[in-house]
Every structure is written in C-alpha cells, then in structure tokens.
Amino acid sequence: MTMDGASAAGVAVPDTALAAEATELIRETVPELIYHHSRRVYWFASLQGRNRGLSFDPELLYIGAMFHDVGLGERFHSSGRRFEVDSADEARRFLQAHNLPDDSIRRVWTAIALHTTPGVPEFMEPEIALLTAGVEYDVLGIGYHDVTDSDRAEITALHPRPDFKRRILRAFTDGMTTKPQTTFGTVNADVLQHFTPGFHRADFVEIIQNSPWPE
C-alpha cells in the first residue's frame, strides 16, 4: 500500500500503513466534499495544536479527522442515532480491526462523538480538543487568523473548498433530516431549523414543564 506523504503548512499526513488505509477507505466511501473537508480538518487541527503548544498523537488525530463525518452518509440515515455517534462507531470498528489499544480507540471515539458539542472538548485530551478545533476552523472560521494566510492558502490549494458553505450545510441537512430527533441539544438543530420544512426543534424548558411530574 502506498503511503500518502502529503504535506502542507509544515504538517505532514502520518506516514503509516494505518493512516494510508484510512485515507483510501474514506476516499472510497464519502463524497468528495467530505473527503476534502476531513483532510483540511486534520491540517487545521494540527496547526492549532502547534499554536497551543499541545503534544498530540498525529495518527489518532488524523483518524479522527477522516472519520468524523462518515455518519452523514446515506447508509446511516435510518440509524436513529446522532451522526457523530455513527461516525465514532465506524472509527472504533476500524481501529479495533487493527488492534489499537483501548485508550487510543476511546480518544478517537470521544473526539468524533463530541465534535459538535462546544464547550466540552477543549478541556479534554489534545486529540479530542484539536479535532473540534479543526472542525470549528474549517466550518465556522473560529480562530481564522490563528493560521497564517500562506499556510491557509497552501492547505486549501491541496484540498479546495468551492462553494463550501452552501454545500456543507446541504450535506448536514441531508444527513440528519430523516432523524431530526437526534439533533436535540446540539448545534445540528440549527441546521434543520433553517433547511427542513416542518421541523420543530425540541425545547428543553417545554420538556420540563410538560413532563409527567406534578410539580
């Protein structure tokens, strides 16, 4: 199997058989939009790790980045679970098949499962914190100026993002509209509120007020 060896902004994709196999698997199973996004997430996450002086395992961060949106795929539309959990479970199966240690698998699973839950991952292990940071950078532009213009240009030249804002929102909508209940309590409810006709987001206060408890 040919190793990837791709490098941009002073950061290289891990030169390991595990990373190479993950790359080929994701390239074959997700749309081009998600593939390029996932690769950019790894680079932006790594740069944020460098900026923050964090010591992290590049291979685990790469696996997390590559698998983090797999659960948006059509085969998961009827799972009834959050797409983040479907993605995390796919990564776990992949890593278990390669006999990685349980703690490494746990870190990757948690990083993926929490990547749309702001305010928590940043206080956890570096791989968990940085996956969310990479996603937030590429999707939301959080910390945009923490990466130099030249580094950003080098990464996006390698993995372009044409019409990305519209296309990623479409991918999010398509991935969750058949299981809207899974978006409760997450940023994902905002997506369906905008783009899914008839969607009514659950209200935490109303749930408390309408619960069967008498008071």
C-alpha positions as CSV (number, residue, x, y, z in Angstrom):
1,M,0.0,0.0,0.0
2,T,1.4,3.4,-1.0
3,M,1.8,5.8,1.8
4,D,0.2,9.3,1.5
5,G,3.1,11.5,2.3
6,A,1.1,14.7,1.7
7,S,2.5,17.8,3.4
8,A,1.2,21.3,3.7
9,A,2.0,24.3,6.0
10,G,4.8,22.3,7.6
11,V,2.5,19.5,8.6
12,A,2.5,16.0,7.0
13,V,-0.1,13.3,7.0
14,P,1.2,10.5,9.2
15,D,3.4,8.2,7.1
16,T,1.9,4.9,8.4
17,A,0.0,2.0,7.0
18,L,-3.0,2.7,9.3
19,A,-3.2,6.3,8.0
20,A,-2.9,5.2,4.4
21,E,-5.6,2.6,4.8
22,A,-7.9,5.2,6.4
23,T,-7.3,7.6,3.6
24,E,-8.2,5.1,0.9
25,L,-11.3,3.9,2.8
26,I,-12.7,7.4,3.4
27,R,-11.9,8.5,-0.2
28,E,-13.9,5.5,-1.5
29,T,-16.9,5.9,0.9
30,V,-17.6,9.6,1.3
31,P,-18.4,12.3,-1.2
32,E,-15.5,14.5,-2.4
33,L,-16.8,17.4,-0.3
34,I,-16.5,15.4,2.9
35,Y,-13.1,13.9,1.9
36,H,-11.5,17.3,1.3
37,H,-13.2,18.8,4.4
38,S,-11.9,15.9,6.5
39,R,-8.3,16.3,5.3
40,R,-8.4,20.1,5.9
41,V,-9.7,19.5,9.4
42,Y,-6.5,17.4,10.1
43,W,-4.2,20.2,8.9
44,F,-6.1,23.0,10.7
45,A,-6.3,20.9,13.9
46,S,-2.6,20.2,13.8
47,L,-1.7,23.9,13.3
48,Q,-3.9,24.8,16.2
49,G,-2.2,22.2,18.3
50,R,1.2,23.7,17.3
51,N,-0.2,27.2,18.2
52,R,-1.4,26.0,21.6
53,G,1.8,24.0,22.4
54,L,-0.1,20.8,22.7
55,S,1.5,17.4,22.4
56,F,-0.8,15.0,20.5
57,D,-0.7,11.8,18.5
58,P,-0.9,12.8,14.8
59,E,-2.1,9.4,13.7
60,L,-5.0,9.4,16.1
61,L,-5.9,13.0,15.2
62,Y,-5.8,12.0,11.5
63,I,-8.1,9.0,12.0
64,G,-10.5,11.2,14.0
65,A,-10.5,13.8,11.3
66,M,-11.0,11.3,8.4
67,F,-13.9,9.5,10.1
68,H,-15.7,12.4,11.8
69,D,-18.4,13.0,9.2
70,V,-18.8,9.4,7.9
71,G,-22.1,9.2,9.7
72,L,-23.7,11.7,7.4
73,G,-23.7,9.1,4.7
74,E,-27.0,7.6,3.3
75,R,-26.5,4.2,4.8
76,F,-26.8,5.9,8.3
77,H,-29.9,7.9,7.6
78,S,-32.2,5.3,9.3
79,S,-29.9,4.5,12.2
80,G,-31.9,6.7,14.7
81,R,-28.6,7.8,16.2
82,R,-26.7,11.1,16.1
83,F,-24.5,11.1,13.0
84,E,-21.5,11.8,15.3
85,V,-22.1,8.6,17.1
86,D,-22.4,6.6,13.8
87,S,-19.1,8.2,12.7
88,A,-17.4,7.4,16.0
89,D,-18.6,3.8,15.9
90,E,-17.2,3.4,12.4
91,A,-13.8,4.7,13.5
92,R,-13.9,2.4,16.5
93,R,-14.6,-0.6,14.3
94,F,-11.7,0.4,12.0
95,L,-9.3,0.8,14.9
96,Q,-10.4,-2.4,16.7
97,A,-9.7,-4.3,13.4
98,H,-6.1,-3.0,13.6
99,N,-5.7,-3.9,17.3
100,L,-5.1,-0.5,18.6
101,P,-5.0,0.0,22.4
102,D,-8.3,0.6,24.1
103,D,-7.3,4.1,25.3
104,S,-6.4,5.2,21.8
105,I,-9.7,3.9,20.5
106,R,-11.5,5.7,23.3
107,R,-9.8,9.0,22.5
108,V,-10.7,8.8,18.8
109,W,-14.3,7.8,19.6
110,T,-14.8,10.6,22.1
111,A,-13.2,13.2,19.8
112,I,-15.6,12.3,17.0
113,A,-18.7,11.9,19.2
114,L,-18.2,15.4,20.8
115,H,-17.1,17.4,17.8
116,T,-20.4,19.3,17.5
117,T,-20.7,19.8,21.3
118,P,-18.9,23.1,22.0
119,G,-17.6,24.0,25.4
120,V,-16.5,20.5,26.4
121,P,-13.8,19.0,24.1
122,E,-11.4,21.9,24.7
123,F,-10.9,20.6,28.3
124,M,-10.2,17.1,27.3
125,E,-7.2,15.2,25.8
126,P,-5.4,17.0,23.0
127,E,-6.7,14.8,20.2
128,I,-10.3,15.4,21.4
129,A,-9.8,19.2,21.8
130,L,-8.0,19.5,18.5
131,L,-10.5,17.6,16.4
132,T,-13.2,20.1,17.5
133,A,-10.8,23.0,16.9
134,G,-10.1,21.8,13.3
135,V,-13.8,21.4,12.6
136,E,-14.6,24.8,14.1
137,Y,-11.9,26.3,12.0
138,D,-12.9,24.8,8.7
139,V,-16.7,25.1,9.1
140,L,-17.2,28.1,11.4
141,G,-14.0,30.1,10.9
142,I,-13.3,30.1,14.6
143,G,-9.7,31.2,15.1
144,Y,-9.4,32.1,11.4
145,H,-6.4,34.4,11.9
146,D,-4.6,31.9,14.1
147,V,-3.4,30.3,10.9
148,T,-1.3,32.4,8.5
149,D,-2.6,33.4,5.1
150,S,0.2,31.4,3.4
151,D,-0.5,28.3,5.4
152,R,-4.2,28.6,4.8
153,A,-3.7,29.0,1.1
154,E,-1.3,26.0,0.9
155,I,-3.9,23.8,2.6
156,T,-6.8,24.9,0.5
157,A,-4.8,24.6,-2.7
158,L,-4.3,20.9,-1.8
159,H,-7.9,20.5,-0.7
160,P,-10.1,23.2,-2.3
161,R,-13.4,24.4,-0.8
162,P,-15.5,25.7,-3.7
163,D,-19.0,26.9,-2.6
164,F,-18.2,25.1,0.7
165,K,-20.6,27.0,3.0
166,R,-23.7,26.1,0.9
167,R,-22.5,22.5,0.1
168,I,-21.6,21.5,3.7
169,L,-25.0,22.8,5.0
170,R,-26.7,20.7,2.4
171,A,-24.7,17.7,3.5
172,F,-25.6,18.3,7.1
173,T,-29.3,18.7,6.2
174,D,-29.3,15.5,4.1
175,G,-27.5,13.6,6.8
176,M,-30.0,14.5,9.6
177,T,-33.4,15.3,8.1
178,T,-34.5,11.7,8.4
179,K,-33.7,11.5,12.1
180,P,-34.5,15.0,13.4
181,Q,-34.9,13.9,17.0
182,T,-31.1,13.2,17.2
183,T,-30.4,16.9,16.9
184,F,-31.9,17.8,20.2
185,G,-29.4,19.7,22.4
186,T,-26.8,20.2,19.7
187,V,-25.9,22.8,17.1
188,N,-27.4,20.5,14.5
189,A,-30.9,21.6,15.3
190,D,-30.0,25.0,13.9
191,V,-29.3,23.4,10.5
192,L,-32.7,21.6,10.3
193,Q,-34.5,24.8,11.6
194,H,-33.2,26.6,8.6
195,F,-33.4,24.0,5.9
196,T,-36.0,21.3,6.8
197,P,-39.6,22.4,6.2
198,G,-41.9,21.5,9.1
199,F,-39.1,20.9,11.5
200,H,-39.9,21.9,15.1
201,R,-36.9,21.9,17.4
202,A,-37.5,20.4,20.9
203,D,-37.5,22.9,23.7
204,F,-35.8,21.9,26.9
205,V,-37.9,24.3,29.0
206,E,-41.1,22.9,27.4
207,I,-40.0,19.3,28.1
208,I,-39.5,20.1,31.8
209,Q,-42.8,22.0,32.0
210,N,-44.8,19.2,30.2
211,S,-43.1,16.3,32.0
212,P,-45.4,13.9,33.9
213,W,-44.1,15.2,37.3
214,P,-46.9,17.1,39.1
215,E,-44.5,19.9,40.1
